[in-house]
Amino acid sequence: MRIVVADDADRVAQEAADIVERFVSASESPALGLATGGTMEGLFAELVRRHRRRGLSFGAVDAYLLDEYVGLDRCDPNAYRSVVRRLFACRVDLEIGSLHGPDAQAPSLGAECARYERKVRAASIGLQVLGIGSNGHIAFNEPGTPFDSVTRVVELSRRTRGDNARFFPVENPVPARAITQGIATILAASELLLLACGAGKASAVARAVEGPITETLPASAVQLHSNVTVLLDPPAARGLSTSSPGHTNGSLDGSCRNRDGA
Ligand code: GLP
């Protein structure tokens, strides 16, 4: 696992964009897994900037969302598909039909979850971008999620709903349920890139990368994957043990520390 502590959240976005750019440029038909949440906004903005300034193309990309709220209209600005369209897909040259996500308004959510699981597995995600919740969730896999879980409908925890309430108007609170890829679905990607910024993530990050691998901390499942980069700003990294082995990685800015963990 590569753990990189960048100077600040802007540098996190730039380093993450470097990894996404390398991935989309190296493959003829890249299958890119996208996450949502405030942490992703900097990455999306940086990718849009690169598209506009120097023509970084997403024309060959198929993008797959991790999760979607149940109970929101497709056009609701807080539906994850709308968010990713608004912040990223509509601002670059991603083909309109190349943004994939679970349809949370399908008549049978069970059938829809099975369909999306098959679609994601068939796509073979090359690079999966991840955020992390303050309680250690990835996608919407809350504490206690089995590591062999696949795409399904879940109940959101009170903490997750509280954390995400900042995106929602008071009259339309955070939905109670969502469709999410499972831990096993996520781990099937060839490469994982986990981003975290801010002190509110420090405890979850430390437990995810240095703590025991346990279903009570879903993000600790990334330790089971052989190709993971964890990209942090200093506040998000402050719970990490200073005794971790570390060195500066030449491919990154010299101000970044790279700790080569397990
Ligand atoms: C939501 C998403 C997660 C994401 C998390 C972090 O809960 N379902 O995939 O990791 O938000 O959000 P933020 O970056 O806003 O802290």
Residues whose N, C-alpha, C, O or C-beta is under 5 A from the ligand:
A	BS01	GLP	A35 T36 G37 G38 T39 M40 D67 G131 I132 G133 H137 I138 A139 F140
